[in-house]
Amino acid sequence: MKKFNTFIEESSKKRCPPGQYYCFDEKKCKKTPKGYHIGGRGYLERDDEESNGNGNGGNGGNGNGGDGGGGGE
């Protein structure tokens, strides 16, 4: 089992400045590529792409699932 001080030393080496990520293969900080971000687990993840640019998935609805009709009877 690792000693606490050794663990802290190793983890501090894996911190990178903003706009960079730690490459585990090359064991150094590298610039984050365009279209990627650092995910919750510290790994690179591709940014979500919006194909049509309006962000609602292209269904044109208002998000509540109804048909807009008000016919009570």
Phi, psi and omega in degrees: 000142181285147173284154184302314181298322178295318179299314180297318179300313182294320182289328180289333178290338184267011177265136182237157178293165178303140181088003179229161177228162180268120178274114183288332179288312182268353178055049177203165178282139178226156180293136178290124181294153178296135180091005179233161173214168178274121181282180183298334180262007177089006179257158177293138175226144178289139176294150175293135179259134176254109187291325183254354173084352181260352171077005180250014176078002175081011181271345176073003181274178179261001174095355181261358173082354180277169179263359177087354180281148181244021186289100182286339183244000000 
